[in-house]
Amino acid sequence: MQRRMARWLPAAVILALNLNGPFALAVPFSYNTGSQMLVGQIETPAYTDQGVTYGPFGANYSFTQIFDGASVVRQVQLNFTFDQNFTTTQQQAFRSAAESGAEGIWNNRAVITDTTTQKSFPLLVDVRTTGPVFDHNIFVNSGTGRSNADVWYAGSVTAGVMAHEVGHNLGLYDEYIGGGVDRYPNPTLSTALMGTGANDENPQVLSRYYQGYLDFMTGLNPGHQFSIVMAPEPSTLLMSLSGVIGILFFRRQRSLLSRERSAGRN
């Protein structure tokens, strides 16, 4: 069950041109711009699969979706707190890695297209960690373990896992048995980002993950017909490079700190 509260903010209007041939007249099409804050909860009652009981599960989501005339963005503010093993430099490195890692998975995957004008707008996730108002609180443990929506383990978390957990922050369910699925029986399952593919080096991002963007644009611009168009899957290198660099930098900083502490004890 998904509970939702929405708050609309002021909108403006932009114009696009419809050119259907070299001699056609330019017909203006207007688009409303604006933003909307969504706050709610995803819930999964306890269920039993093959003799094993899972759950119940529950997670809050909160984010702001924005259409500025150039792109459709879901912006989420994450408030990271860290255990005592992190230096200030390492904390900032981890924040940067989280932003670039999650965005590297989510972005450049899909556009929303006006089927009349053929004008397209990129669908983006904007992860921010600066506040001052935050959507989610996440504790970062310096060790290894299985991350979830509330606790991330810096020693083992990957860009794919970061993007998966951000998916929960945006209101998406798990798509694997043992997680917070959308229903049981007959849950929605996949080997993609919200399913078992979160641990893959290049997790697949499915068009249904962007359904909320489509709903937002349709509500903001009634009378227009929009559709989601997925981009070809990016190469592993191009998709994950920024996130991997950020994570490696953080882990190098932590290794250097450990060496300094060892030298100090000697």
Phi and psi restraints in degrees (value plus and minus 20) as a CYANA .aco file:
   2 GLN   PHI    -142.1  -102.1
   2 GLN   PSI     102.1   142.1
   3 ARG   PHI    -125.2   -85.2
   3 ARG   PSI     118.8   158.8
   4 ARG   PHI    -160.1  -120.1
   4 ARG   PSI     120.6   160.6
   5 MET   PHI    -147.9  -107.9
   5 MET   PSI     109.3   149.3
   6 ALA   PHI    -139.0   -99.0
   6 ALA   PSI     125.8   165.8
   7 ARG   PHI    -153.8  -113.8
   7 ARG   PSI     101.3   141.3
   8 TRP   PHI    -110.8   -70.8
   8 TRP   PSI     121.9   161.9
   9 LEU   PHI    -131.9   -91.9
   9 LEU   PSI     145.7   185.7
  10 PRO   PHI     -75.7   -35.7
  10 PRO   PSI     128.9   168.9
  11 ALA   PHI    -139.2   -99.2
  11 ALA   PSI     139.9   179.9
  12 ALA   PHI    -143.5  -103.5
  12 ALA   PSI    -194.2  -154.2
  13 VAL   PHI    -150.5  -110.5
  13 VAL   PSI     116.2   156.2
  14 ILE   PHI    -141.9  -101.9
  14 ILE   PSI     147.0   187.0
  15 LEU   PHI    -140.5  -100.5
  15 LEU   PSI     123.9   163.9
  16 ALA   PHI    -145.3  -105.3
  16 ALA   PSI     141.7   181.7
  17 LEU   PHI    -132.1   -92.1
  17 LEU   PSI     119.0   159.0
  18 ASN   PHI    -125.4   -85.4
  18 ASN   PSI      90.3   130.3
  19 LEU   PHI    -135.0   -95.0
  19 LEU   PSI      87.5   127.5
  20 ASN   PHI    -120.7   -80.7
  20 ASN   PSI      -8.9    31.1
  21 GLY   PHI     151.0   191.0
  21 GLY   PSI     148.6   188.6
  22 PRO   PHI     -86.7   -46.7
  22 PRO   PSI     -41.2    -1.2
  23 PHE   PHI    -134.6   -94.6
  23 PHE   PSI     -10.6    29.4
  24 ALA   PHI     -97.3   -57.3
  24 ALA   PSI     132.4   172.4
  25 LEU   PHI     -96.5   -56.5
  25 LEU   PSI     126.2   166.2
  26 ALA   PHI     -99.6   -59.6
  26 ALA   PSI      98.7   138.7
  27 VAL   PHI    -127.8   -87.8
  27 VAL   PSI     101.9   141.9
  28 PRO   PHI     -93.1   -53.1
  28 PRO   PSI     118.4   158.4
  29 PHE   PHI    -142.0  -102.0
  29 PHE   PSI     109.0   149.0
  30 SER   PHI    -115.7   -75.7
  30 SER   PSI     127.1   167.1
  31 TYR   PHI    -146.4  -106.4
  31 TYR   PSI     112.4   152.4
  32 ASN   PHI    -100.8   -60.8
  32 ASN   PSI     116.3   156.3
  33 THR   PHI    -128.0   -88.0
  33 THR   PSI     141.9   181.9
  34 GLY   PHI     145.7   185.7
  34 GLY   PSI    -195.9  -155.9
  35 SER   PHI    -159.8  -119.8
  35 SER   PSI     140.0   180.0
  36 GLN   PHI    -168.9  -128.9
  36 GLN   PSI     108.9   148.9
  37 MET   PHI    -116.1   -76.1
  37 MET   PSI     110.5   150.5
  38 LEU   PHI    -137.0   -97.0
  38 LEU   PSI     109.8   149.8
  39 VAL   PHI    -153.3  -113.3
  39 VAL   PSI     113.7   153.7
  40 GLY   PHI    -192.8  -152.8
  40 GLY   PSI    -183.3  -143.3
  41 GLN   PHI    -163.5  -123.5
  41 GLN   PSI     118.4   158.4
  42 ILE   PHI    -123.6   -83.6
  42 ILE   PSI     115.6   155.6
  43 GLU   PHI    -152.3  -112.3
  43 GLU   PSI     121.6   161.6
  44 THR   PHI    -152.0  -112.0
  44 THR   PSI      94.3   134.3
  45 PRO   PHI     -83.1   -43.1
  45 PRO   PSI     139.9   179.9
  46 ALA   PHI     -79.1   -39.1
  46 ALA   PSI     122.0   162.0
  47 TYR   PHI    -162.6  -122.6
  47 TYR   PSI     136.4   176.4
  48 THR   PHI    -138.9   -98.9
  48 THR   PSI     105.3   145.3
  49 ASP   PHI    -148.1  -108.1
  49 ASP   PSI     102.6   142.6
  50 GLN   PHI      30.8    70.8
  50 GLN   PSI      23.5    63.5
  51 GLY   PHI      63.1   103.1
  51 GLY   PSI     -22.1    17.9
  52 VAL   PHI    -131.0   -91.0
  52 VAL   PSI     111.0   151.0
  53 THR   PHI    -118.2   -78.2
  53 THR   PSI     114.2   154.2
  54 TYR   PHI    -143.6  -103.6
  54 TYR   PSI     128.3   168.3
  55 GLY   PHI      65.1   105.1
  55 GLY   PSI    -187.9  -147.9
  56 PRO   PHI     -91.7   -51.7
  56 PRO   PSI     140.6   180.6
  57 PHE   PHI    -143.0  -103.0
  57 PHE   PSI     129.8   169.8
  58 GLY   PHI    -176.3  -136.3
  58 GLY   PSI     121.9   161.9
  59 ALA   PHI    -169.5  -129.5
  59 ALA   PSI     120.8   160.8
  60 ASN   PHI    -108.7   -68.7
  60 ASN   PSI     126.4   166.4
  61 TYR   PHI    -146.9  -106.9
  61 TYR   PSI     130.5   170.5
  62 SER   PHI    -180.3  -140.3
  62 SER   PSI     108.9   148.9
  63 PHE   PHI    -186.2  -146.2
  63 PHE   PSI     147.4   187.4
  64 THR   PHI    -138.2   -98.2
  64 THR   PSI     108.1   148.1
  65 GLN   PHI    -125.3   -85.3
  65 GLN   PSI     119.7   159.7
  66 ILE   PHI    -155.6  -115.6
  66 ILE   PSI     114.0   154.0
  67 PHE   PHI    -140.6  -100.6
  67 PHE   PSI      95.3   135.3
  68 ASP   PHI    -126.4   -86.4
  68 ASP   PSI     -10.7    29.3
  69 GLY   PHI      76.4   116.4
  69 GLY   PSI     -34.6     5.4
  70 ALA   PHI    -134.5   -94.5
  70 ALA   PSI     -54.1   -14.1
  71 SER   PHI    -174.8  -134.8
  71 SER   PSI     143.5   183.5
  72 VAL   PHI    -130.5   -90.5
  72 VAL   PSI     101.8   141.8
  73 VAL   PHI    -146.1  -106.1
  73 VAL   PSI     117.7   157.7
  74 ARG   PHI    -126.8   -86.8
  74 ARG   PSI      95.1   135.1
  75 GLN   PHI    -125.5   -85.5
  75 GLN   PSI     108.2   148.2
  76 VAL   PHI    -151.0  -111.0
  76 VAL   PSI     113.4   153.4
  77 GLN   PHI    -122.9   -82.9
  77 GLN   PSI      99.5   139.5
  78 LEU   PHI    -128.0   -88.0
  78 LEU   PSI     108.2   148.2
  79 ASN   PHI    -123.1   -83.1
  79 ASN   PSI      81.6   121.6
  80 PHE   PHI    -108.0   -68.0
  80 PHE   PSI     112.6   152.6
  81 THR   PHI    -138.5   -98.5
  81 THR   PSI     129.0   169.0
  82 PHE   PHI    -144.7  -104.7
  82 PHE   PSI     133.6   173.6
  83 ASP   PHI     -94.2   -54.2
  83 ASP   PSI     156.7   196.7
  84 GLN   PHI     -91.2   -51.2
  84 GLN   PSI     -25.9    14.1
  85 ASN   PHI    -105.1   -65.1
  85 ASN   PSI     -25.0    15.0
  86 PHE   PHI    -114.1   -74.1
  86 PHE   PSI     114.8   154.8
  87 THR   PHI    -103.8   -63.8
  87 THR   PSI     149.6   189.6
  88 THR   PHI     -81.1   -41.1
  88 THR   PSI     -59.9   -19.9
  89 THR   PHI     -83.9   -43.9
  89 THR   PSI     -62.3   -22.3
  90 GLN   PHI     -86.2   -46.2
  90 GLN   PSI     -57.1   -17.1
  91 GLN   PHI     -81.1   -41.1
  91 GLN   PSI     -65.7   -25.7
  92 GLN   PHI     -86.9   -46.9
  92 GLN   PSI     -57.9   -17.9
  93 ALA   PHI     -82.9   -42.9
  93 ALA   PSI     -59.2   -19.2
  94 PHE   PHI     -88.8   -48.8
  94 PHE   PSI     -61.4   -21.4
  95 ARG   PHI     -78.2   -38.2
  95 ARG   PSI     -65.5   -25.5
  96 SER   PHI     -83.5   -43.5
  96 SER   PSI     -60.5   -20.5
  97 ALA   PHI     -84.8   -44.8
  97 ALA   PSI     -58.1   -18.1
  98 ALA   PHI     -85.4   -45.4
  98 ALA   PSI     -64.0   -24.0
  99 GLU   PHI     -82.4   -42.4
  99 GLU   PSI     -73.8   -33.8
 100 SER   PHI     -89.6   -49.6
 100 SER   PSI     -55.3   -15.3
 101 GLY   PHI     -85.8   -45.8
 101 GLY   PSI     -70.5   -30.5
 102 ALA   PHI     -86.7   -46.7
 102 ALA   PSI     -64.1   -24.1
 103 GLU   PHI     -85.9   -45.9
 103 GLU   PSI     -53.4   -13.4
 104 GLY   PHI     -83.3   -43.3
 104 GLY   PSI     -48.5    -8.5
 105 ILE   PHI    -101.6   -61.6
 105 ILE   PSI     -64.1   -24.1
 106 TRP   PHI     -99.7   -59.7
 106 TRP   PSI     -55.2   -15.2
 107 ASN   PHI    -109.5   -69.5
 107 ASN   PSI     140.4   180.4
 108 ASN   PHI      43.6    83.6
 108 ASN   PSI       8.7    48.7
 109 ARG   PHI    -128.4   -88.4
 109 ARG   PSI     -46.3    -6.3
 110 ALA   PHI    -173.0  -133.0
 110 ALA   PSI     135.2   175.2
 111 VAL   PHI    -150.8  -110.8
 111 VAL   PSI     139.5   179.5
 112 ILE   PHI    -129.3   -89.3
 112 ILE   PSI     110.0   150.0
 113 THR   PHI    -138.6   -98.6
 113 THR   PSI     113.0   153.0
 114 ASP   PHI     -96.7   -56.7
 114 ASP   PSI      95.8   135.8
 115 THR   PHI     -90.4   -50.4
 115 THR   PSI     -34.3     5.7
 116 THR   PHI    -106.0   -66.0
 116 THR   PSI     -69.5   -29.5
 117 THR   PHI    -111.6   -71.6
 117 THR   PSI     -34.9     5.1
 118 GLN   PHI      43.3    83.3
 118 GLN   PSI      -1.6    38.4
 119 LYS   PHI    -101.8   -61.8
 119 LYS   PSI     115.6   155.6
 120 SER   PHI    -139.0   -99.0
 120 SER   PSI     129.2   169.2
 121 PHE   PHI    -149.4  -109.4
 121 PHE   PSI     109.1   149.1
 122 PRO   PHI     -81.7   -41.7
 122 PRO   PSI     126.5   166.5
 123 LEU   PHI    -125.0   -85.0
 123 LEU   PSI      99.4   139.4
 124 LEU   PHI    -148.2  -108.2
 124 LEU   PSI     135.0   175.0
 125 VAL   PHI    -134.7   -94.7
 125 VAL   PSI     109.7   149.7
 126 ASP   PHI    -136.1   -96.1
 126 ASP   PSI      83.1   123.1
 127 VAL   PHI    -111.0   -71.0
 127 VAL   PSI     105.2   145.2
 128 ARG   PHI    -145.4  -105.4
 128 ARG   PSI     130.7   170.7
 129 THR   PHI    -151.6  -111.6
 129 THR   PSI      -3.6    36.4
 130 THR   PHI    -120.2   -80.2
 130 THR   PSI     -36.0     4.0
 131 GLY   PHI      49.6    89.6
 131 GLY   PSI    -170.8  -130.8
 132 PRO   PHI     -97.2   -57.2
 132 PRO   PSI     -36.4     3.6
 133 VAL   PHI    -120.8   -80.8
 133 VAL   PSI     109.7   149.7
 134 PHE   PHI    -133.6   -93.6
 134 PHE   PSI     131.7   171.7
 135 ASP   PHI    -111.1   -71.1
 135 ASP   PSI     -52.6   -12.6
 136 HIS   PHI    -164.2  -124.2
 136 HIS   PSI     126.3   166.3
 137 ASN   PHI    -126.2   -86.2
 137 ASN   PSI     108.3   148.3
 138 ILE   PHI    -150.3  -110.3
 138 ILE   PSI     106.7   146.7
 139 PHE   PHI    -111.2   -71.2
 139 PHE   PSI     113.3   153.3
 140 VAL   PHI    -129.3   -89.3
 140 VAL   PSI      96.9   136.9
 141 ASN   PHI    -113.1   -73.1
 141 ASN   PSI     117.0   157.0
 142 SER   PHI     -96.2   -56.2
 142 SER   PSI     -31.0     9.0
 143 GLY   PHI    -109.6   -69.6
 143 GLY   PSI    -177.7  -137.7
 144 THR   PHI    -132.0   -92.0
 144 THR   PSI     134.5   174.5
 145 GLY   PHI     145.4   185.4
 145 GLY   PSI    -196.4  -156.4
 146 ARG   PHI    -112.0   -72.0
 146 ARG   PSI      96.9   136.9
 147 SER   PHI     -95.1   -55.1
 147 SER   PSI     132.9   172.9
 148 ASN   PHI    -158.3  -118.3
 148 ASN   PSI    -189.8  -149.8
 149 ALA   PHI     -84.1   -44.1
 149 ALA   PSI     -44.2    -4.2
 150 ASP   PHI    -128.3   -88.3
 150 ASP   PSI     -42.1    -2.1
 151 VAL   PHI    -153.3  -113.3
 151 VAL   PSI     105.1   145.1
 152 TRP   PHI    -134.3   -94.3
 152 TRP   PSI     122.1   162.1
 153 TYR   PHI    -126.1   -86.1
 153 TYR   PSI      90.0   130.0
 154 ALA   PHI     -84.2   -44.2
 154 ALA   PSI     -48.0    -8.0
 155 GLY   PHI     -92.7   -52.7
 155 GLY   PSI     -36.5     3.5
 156 SER   PHI    -155.2  -115.2
 156 SER   PSI     -29.3    10.7
 157 VAL   PHI     -88.1   -48.1
 157 VAL   PSI     119.8   159.8
 158 THR   PHI    -133.6   -93.6
 158 THR   PSI     150.5   190.5
 159 ALA   PHI     -80.1   -40.1
 159 ALA   PSI     -58.9   -18.9
 160 GLY   PHI     -83.6   -43.6
 160 GLY   PSI     -61.6   -21.6
 161 VAL   PHI     -87.2   -47.2
 161 VAL   PSI     -60.2   -20.2
 162 MET   PHI     -78.1   -38.1
 162 MET   PSI     -66.7   -26.7
 163 ALA   PHI     -84.8   -44.8
 163 ALA   PSI     -56.2   -16.2
 164 HIS   PHI     -81.9   -41.9
 164 HIS   PSI     -67.9   -27.9
 165 GLU   PHI     -87.1   -47.1
 165 GLU   PSI     -55.8   -15.8
 166 VAL   PHI     -82.4   -42.4
 166 VAL   PSI     -54.1   -14.1
 167 GLY   PHI     -76.8   -36.8
 167 GLY   PSI     -60.4   -20.4
 168 HIS   PHI     -84.8   -44.8
 168 HIS   PSI     -60.3   -20.3
 169 ASN   PHI     -80.1   -40.1
 169 ASN   PSI     -43.2    -3.2
 170 LEU   PHI    -117.3   -77.3
 170 LEU   PSI     -13.6    26.4
 171 GLY   PHI      75.9   115.9
 171 GLY   PSI      -4.3    35.7
 172 LEU   PHI    -115.5   -75.5
 172 LEU   PSI     125.0   165.0
 173 TYR   PHI    -106.2   -66.2
 173 TYR   PSI     143.3   183.3
 174 ASP   PHI     -87.7   -47.7
 174 ASP   PSI     134.5   174.5
 175 GLU   PHI    -147.6  -107.6
 175 GLU   PSI      24.4    64.4
 176 TYR   PHI    -167.1  -127.1
 176 TYR   PSI     129.4   169.4
 177 ILE   PHI     -87.5   -47.5
 177 ILE   PSI     111.3   151.3
 178 GLY   PHI      87.3   127.3
 178 GLY   PSI     -31.3     8.7
 179 GLY   PHI    -128.6   -88.6
 179 GLY   PSI    -194.5  -154.5
 180 GLY   PHI    -102.0   -62.0
 180 GLY   PSI      61.6   101.6
 181 VAL   PHI     -98.7   -58.7
 181 VAL   PSI     146.6   186.6
 182 ASP   PHI     -94.0   -54.0
 182 ASP   PSI     -44.4    -4.4
 183 ARG   PHI    -187.2  -147.2
 183 ARG   PSI     140.9   180.9
 184 TYR   PHI    -172.7  -132.7
 184 TYR   PSI     110.6   150.6
 185 PRO   PHI     -97.7   -57.7
 185 PRO   PSI    -196.3  -156.3
 186 ASN   PHI      36.3    76.3
 186 ASN   PSI      32.6    72.6
 187 PRO   PHI     -92.1   -52.1
 187 PRO   PSI     141.6   181.6
 188 THR   PHI     -98.8   -58.8
 188 THR   PSI      96.9   136.9
 189 LEU   PHI    -140.3  -100.3
 189 LEU   PSI     133.7   173.7
 190 SER   PHI    -180.5  -140.5
 190 SER   PSI     147.9   187.9
 191 THR   PHI    -124.4   -84.4
 191 THR   PSI       1.0    41.0
 192 ALA   PHI    -115.8   -75.8
 192 ALA   PSI    -185.0  -145.0
 193 LEU   PHI     -76.1   -36.1
 193 LEU   PSI     -64.4   -24.4
 194 MET   PHI    -106.5   -66.5
 194 MET   PSI     -20.9    19.1
 195 GLY   PHI    -128.4   -88.4
 195 GLY   PSI    -161.9  -121.9
 196 THR   PHI     -93.1   -53.1
 196 THR   PSI     -29.2    10.8
 197 GLY   PHI     -99.0   -59.0
 197 GLY   PSI     -22.7    17.3
 198 ALA   PHI     -79.3   -39.3
 198 ALA   PSI     -49.1    -9.1
 199 ASN   PHI    -107.8   -67.8
 199 ASN   PSI     -21.7    18.3
 200 ASP   PHI     -92.5   -52.5
 200 ASP   PSI     135.7   175.7
 201 GLU   PHI     -88.4   -48.4
 201 GLU   PSI     -52.2   -12.2
 202 ASN   PHI    -151.8  -111.8
 202 ASN   PSI      55.5    95.5
 203 PRO   PHI     -86.7   -46.7
 203 PRO   PSI     122.9   162.9
 204 GLN   PHI     -97.2   -57.2
 204 GLN   PSI     118.7   158.7
 205 VAL   PHI    -131.0   -91.0
 205 VAL   PSI     103.2   143.2
 206 LEU   PHI    -113.7   -73.7
 206 LEU   PSI     133.6   173.6
 207 SER   PHI     -82.4   -42.4
 207 SER   PSI     -51.2   -11.2
 208 ARG   PHI     -86.0   -46.0
 208 ARG   PSI     -39.8     0.2
 209 TYR   PHI     -86.5   -46.5
 209 TYR   PSI     -38.4     1.6
 210 TYR   PHI    -122.8   -82.8
 210 TYR   PSI      -9.4    30.6
 211 GLN   PHI     -78.2   -38.2
 211 GLN   PSI     -57.3   -17.3
 212 GLY   PHI     -81.8   -41.8
 212 GLY   PSI     -53.6   -13.6
 213 TYR   PHI     -82.7   -42.7
 213 TYR   PSI     -63.4   -23.4
 214 LEU   PHI     -84.0   -44.0
 214 LEU   PSI     -63.4   -23.4
 215 ASP   PHI     -81.7   -41.7
 215 ASP   PSI     -61.3   -21.3
 216 PHE   PHI     -82.8   -42.8
 216 PHE   PSI     -69.0   -29.0
 217 MET   PHI     -86.0   -46.0
 217 MET   PSI     -57.9   -17.9
 218 THR   PHI     -86.0   -46.0
 218 THR   PSI     -61.2   -21.2
 219 GLY   PHI     -88.6   -48.6
 219 GLY   PSI     -55.3   -15.3
 220 LEU   PHI     -95.0   -55.0
 220 LEU   PSI     -49.0    -9.0
 221 ASN   PHI    -150.1  -110.1
 221 ASN   PSI      49.5    89.5
 222 PRO   PHI     -82.5   -42.5
 222 PRO   PSI     124.5   164.5
 223 GLY   PHI      78.2   118.2
 223 GLY   PSI     -36.9     3.1
 224 HIS   PHI    -116.9   -76.9
 224 HIS   PSI     129.1   169.1
 225 GLN   PHI    -128.5   -88.5
 225 GLN   PSI      95.7   135.7
 226 PHE   PHI    -133.5   -93.5
 226 PHE   PSI     133.3   173.3
 227 SER   PHI    -162.3  -122.3
 227 SER   PSI     135.2   175.2
 228 ILE   PHI    -112.5   -72.5
 228 ILE   PSI     110.3   150.3
 229 VAL   PHI    -140.7  -100.7
 229 VAL   PSI     101.3   141.3
 230 MET   PHI    -105.3   -65.3
 230 MET   PSI     121.1   161.1
 231 ALA   PHI    -101.3   -61.3
 231 ALA   PSI     138.1   178.1
 232 PRO   PHI     -77.2   -37.2
 232 PRO   PSI     124.6   164.6
 233 GLU   PHI     -78.7   -38.7
 233 GLU   PSI     108.1   148.1
 234 PRO   PHI     -91.4   -51.4
 234 PRO   PSI     141.0   181.0
 235 SER   PHI     -87.9   -47.9
 235 SER   PSI     136.1   176.1
 236 THR   PHI     -76.0   -36.0
 236 THR   PSI     -62.2   -22.2
 237 LEU   PHI     -84.3   -44.3
 237 LEU   PSI     -70.3   -30.3
 238 LEU   PHI     -86.5   -46.5
 238 LEU   PSI     -56.9   -16.9
 239 MET   PHI     -90.1   -50.1
 239 MET   PSI     -60.6   -20.6
 240 SER   PHI    -128.4   -88.4
 240 SER   PSI     -21.4    18.6
 241 LEU   PHI     -77.4   -37.4
 241 LEU   PSI     -68.2   -28.2
 242 SER   PHI     -84.8   -44.8
 242 SER   PSI     -62.2   -22.2
 243 GLY   PHI     -86.3   -46.3
 243 GLY   PSI     -61.4   -21.4
 244 VAL   PHI     -84.5   -44.5
 244 VAL   PSI     -62.4   -22.4
 245 ILE   PHI     -80.3   -40.3
 245 ILE   PSI     -63.9   -23.9
 246 GLY   PHI     -82.9   -42.9
 246 GLY   PSI     -64.2   -24.2
 247 ILE   PHI     -87.0   -47.0
 247 ILE   PSI     -62.1   -22.1
 248 LEU   PHI     -83.2   -43.2
 248 LEU   PSI     -58.4   -18.4
 249 PHE   PHI     -82.9   -42.9
 249 PHE   PSI     -63.3   -23.3
 250 PHE   PHI     -81.6   -41.6
 250 PHE   PSI     -66.0   -26.0
 251 ARG   PHI     -87.0   -47.0
 251 ARG   PSI     -52.7   -12.7
 252 ARG   PHI     -85.6   -45.6
 252 ARG   PSI     -61.5   -21.5
 253 GLN   PHI     -80.7   -40.7
 253 GLN   PSI     -60.4   -20.4
 254 ARG   PHI     -87.6   -47.6
 254 ARG   PSI     -58.6   -18.6
 255 SER   PHI     -84.0   -44.0
 255 SER   PSI     -62.5   -22.5
 256 LEU   PHI     -82.7   -42.7
 256 LEU   PSI     -58.9   -18.9
 257 LEU   PHI     -83.9   -43.9
 257 LEU   PSI     -61.4   -21.4
 258 SER   PHI     -82.4   -42.4
 258 SER   PSI     -60.4   -20.4
 259 ARG   PHI     -84.4   -44.4
 259 ARG   PSI     -60.7   -20.7
 260 GLU   PHI     -82.9   -42.9
 260 GLU   PSI     -60.6   -20.6
 261 ARG   PHI     -86.2   -46.2
 261 ARG   PSI     -59.3   -19.3
 262 SER   PHI     -85.0   -45.0
 262 SER   PSI     -61.7   -21.7
 263 ALA   PHI     -84.8   -44.8
 263 ALA   PSI     -55.6   -15.6
 264 GLY   PHI     -87.1   -47.1
 264 GLY   PSI     -55.1   -15.1
 265 ARG   PHI     -93.2   -53.2
 265 ARG   PSI     -49.6    -9.6
